[in-house]
Amino acid sequence: MKWNLRWAAARRDIWRPSDLLTAFEDVGFTPSLSKVAALWSGKPISVRLDDLDKICAALGCAVGDLLEAEPLAASEEPGPERQAAGQGGKAVRPVSRRGGGHRSLPPN
C-alpha cells in the first residue's frame, strides 16, 4: 500500500505536521504532535479505522485518496509453490475426514 497523506494534505494547502494537527483538532481528532509527525513522515505500519475516518474528515477526502494499492514486488508474487488451491489448472476436490467430518463450533 502507498500512503498518500502528504498528497491529500497538500490539496488542502497543508504543508506541515503542525498545520495538519490543527485541521485534525477542527474535527475533534486530538492525536499528539509526535503521532501526527509519524503519520506525516512515512508509511505507518497500522492505522486505526476510526482514526482513518477522522483523518478523511479533516482533509475532506476519501480513504482511497490516502491509501493506494501497489502491485506486489517480484519477490512477493505467488510462485507455483505458493498458489492457492484450485489455481494452476488443476481440479481440487474436497477430502473427506474420518469420523463423519463434523467440526465443533468455535467458542462464543
C-alpha positions as CSV (number, residue, x, y, z in Angstrom):
1,M,0.0,0.0,0.0
2,K,1.1,3.5,-0.7
3,W,0.4,6.1,2.0
4,N,-0.6,9.5,0.4
5,L,-1.3,11.6,3.5
6,R,1.0,14.4,2.3
7,W,-0.7,14.5,-1.1
8,A,-4.1,14.7,0.5
9,A,-2.9,17.4,2.9
10,A,-1.3,19.4,0.1
11,R,-4.6,19.6,-1.8
12,R,-5.9,21.4,1.3
13,D,-2.9,23.7,1.4
14,I,-1.4,21.9,4.5
15,W,2.4,21.7,4.3
16,R,3.5,21.0,7.9
17,P,2.6,18.5,10.6
18,S,1.6,21.3,13.0
19,D,-0.9,22.6,10.4
20,L,-2.3,19.1,10.0
21,L,-2.7,18.8,13.7
22,T,-4.8,22.0,13.6
23,A,-7.0,20.5,10.9
24,F,-7.4,17.3,13.0
25,E,-8.4,19.3,16.0
26,D,-11.1,21.2,14.0
27,V,-12.9,17.8,13.6
28,G,-12.4,16.7,17.2
29,F,-9.4,14.4,16.5
30,T,-6.7,15.1,19.0
31,P,-3.6,13.0,18.4
32,S,-0.2,14.0,19.8
33,L,2.1,16.0,17.6
34,S,4.5,13.1,17.6
35,K,1.8,10.8,16.2
36,V,0.9,13.3,13.5
37,A,4.6,13.7,12.7
38,A,4.9,9.9,12.4
39,L,1.9,9.8,10.1
40,W,3.4,12.7,8.1
41,S,6.9,11.4,7.8
42,G,6.4,7.9,6.4
43,K,4.2,4.9,5.8
44,P,2.5,3.8,9.1
45,I,2.5,0.1,10.0
46,S,-1.1,0.4,11.2
47,V,-3.8,3.0,11.4
48,R,-7.0,2.5,13.4
49,L,-10.1,2.6,11.3
50,D,-11.7,5.3,13.4
51,D,-8.6,7.4,13.1
52,L,-8.7,6.9,9.3
53,D,-12.3,8.2,9.3
54,K,-11.2,11.3,11.3
55,I,-8.2,11.9,9.0
56,C,-10.5,11.8,6.0
57,A,-13.0,14.2,7.7
58,A,-10.2,16.7,8.4
59,L,-8.8,16.6,4.9
60,G,-12.2,16.3,3.1
61,C,-11.0,13.2,1.3
62,A,-11.9,9.5,0.9
63,V,-9.9,6.5,2.2
64,G,-8.9,5.8,-1.4
65,D,-7.2,9.2,-1.5
66,L,-5.0,8.2,1.5
67,L,-4.3,4.5,0.6
68,E,-3.4,3.4,-2.9
69,A,-2.8,-0.3,-3.8
70,E,0.5,-1.0,-5.4
71,P,1.5,-4.1,-7.4
72,L,3.3,-6.8,-5.5
73,A,7.1,-6.8,-5.8
74,A,8.6,-9.7,-7.9
75,S,9.7,-11.4,-4.7
76,E,6.2,-11.3,-3.2
77,E,4.4,-12.7,-6.2
78,P,3.0,-16.2,-5.5
79,G,5.0,-18.8,-7.3
80,P,3.9,-22.4,-8.1
81,E,4.7,-23.4,-4.6
82,R,2.6,-20.6,-3.1
83,Q,-0.5,-20.8,-5.3
84,A,-3.9,-21.0,-3.7
85,A,-5.8,-24.3,-4.0
86,G,-7.5,-24.6,-7.4
87,Q,-5.0,-22.4,-9.3
88,G,-2.8,-23.7,-12.0
89,G,-5.4,-25.6,-13.9
90,K,-5.7,-28.5,-11.5
91,A,-9.1,-29.5,-10.2
92,V,-9.3,-29.6,-6.5
93,R,-11.7,-31.9,-4.7
94,P,-12.6,-31.8,-1.1
95,V,-11.1,-34.5,1.1
96,S,-13.5,-36.3,3.4
97,R,-12.4,-36.8,7.0
98,R,-12.7,-39.9,9.0
99,G,-15.3,-39.9,11.7
100,G,-18.0,-38.1,9.7
101,G,-16.1,-34.9,9.1
102,H,-18.0,-32.7,11.5
103,R,-16.2,-29.9,13.2
104,S,-17.0,-28.4,16.5
105,L,-18.3,-24.9,16.6
106,P,-16.0,-22.1,17.6
107,P,-16.3,-20.7,21.2
108,N,-18.7,-17.8,21.7
